[in-house]
Amino acid sequence: MTGVRMSRIVLLLALLALLPTGIALAGKEKPSGQQLPAHSAELPWERARQPPLLPGRQFQNAKELLELLGVDASQWNNLFHDQPLGPGDEEQINRILYLAPRLGGENTHRWRKTGWNFAEVTASPAAHQGEILQLRGRATRCERVPLVAELVERYEFNHYYRVTLALDDGHSAIVCARYVPLAWTKQEHEHLDEQLDERAQADGIFLKTSPVEDAPPQLICASLRVAWLPDRENESQGVTPAAVLLAGQGFDFGLWYLLQGRQKRGLEDADREPFYRLLGVVQKLSPAELALRDALPIDIGVAVKSPEQQTGQIVTVDGTVNRIDRVEVTSGDLRIWTGLNHYYTLYVFVPLLHQRIGLQRNPGDKNPRIFDRHFPVTVCVPELPPGLQPGPAVHEHVRLQGVFFKVWTYKPQGSPDDKDLPQPSPLVIAPAAMLVSDEVAPDGAANILGGVLFVVLIAVLGIVVWRINLGDARFKREVLDKKILKQDQVDLSRLEE
């Protein structure tokens, strides 16, 4: 009995030891033969570092939050109004730019003032200090301002930019910004002497006023980024008709620079803002828009080989959707940027017409993965058309026009080995998807013609059969009966045993 009890104890301990492994294995997805990503309810950018929790009090403007973060009243008071922008302002500007990311997109949108009045702000600047003003106009100058070495370590950036804006209301502002479009800077980051003339926008924290000779004062503001909204094509800077179309709906062309060097990689935190900003903008595009209607089919070979040449272009995706995921939009800033609480991801397999794509680990790989029939394209849309529902096993023909975002990679669903090649997939963001019926629509005239031809064919076949039967009867009468039965007198049907 003692041995039996010991055996039971050993067995129980073994089961307890294996329990965590069993739980881990139970959580794994079942393998699938399709080149689809494993489903994940949490997107990569949702795992990004979040700012520390702040007190539960409701702040009324950016100034209150910045004061909590370390910009005290004395520093605000050191920004002297009606004084030229100079070295004495640098300490306060550097600190505010360092803390600007902590404001968050949701707060920035909530505190932003769009209907502010220039005369009111300049008449009592101290009362409006720390407010976020939406600035719209044309960028006329961009100057790089370096930080001294001892400040670089403290503030974690080594320069910022001063952008001069000619505001739409005829006044002007200088925006001190951490980020500007790359095309506005020079290769070596020296000061820019050339005049700009680009449509721009910024959410600026009002700091002070600066006098201008024989003109109203300038507004001095701080902002995380100055957005570029090009209103004319520029081939040398990559501004295409599609870029002008998107900028007209509010998409910052400068956000495309965040994707440089990030093609053929998984979705990362740097993709977060351009992705959701674009998702919010494409909803404003009309399906009748010429650029959408005339969009060329996506060239998979070119897209996979040189995705940076396709980014921002409008393409047509036509293929079979095999899976649709509903993705919840949970963050407040993302809901503001998109106006959505969810969207849908479609995995569309596009036929490869006279193309053969091989994926290799390196140039010497002798066993590449070959695609010669179809290739997966990932498409994100705000809503689904009637008749199309999310699910893991969909098989419908869809067609859509959207903006090429990037080529991203993922581990295929059910991949048994972490060392397997990641699956690349062009990612397109579209305003809508359309179900395509593969059935041939009936044609009345064609049906009548077909019916007549069918009747004629039956008549011709009847005549042919009648002529064949007539010939058989003549053959039997003139040949078989005469030569076999009468001449040879051999009747096989009457033979007896």
Helices and strands as residue ranges (DSSP letters): H 2-26, G 44-47, H 62-69, H 73-77, G 87-89, H 90-99, G 100-103, H 105-111, E 112-113, H 118-123, H 125-128, E 132-146, H 149-155, E 159-167, E 172-179, G 182-184, E 198-212, E 215-228, G 235-237, H 241-248, G 253-259, G 269-271, H 272-282, H 290-293, H 300-305, G 307-309, E 314-328, H 332-338, E 342-351, E 357-359, E 369-371, E 374-381, E 396-410, E 423-429, E 434-435, H 444-475, I 476-487, G 492-494
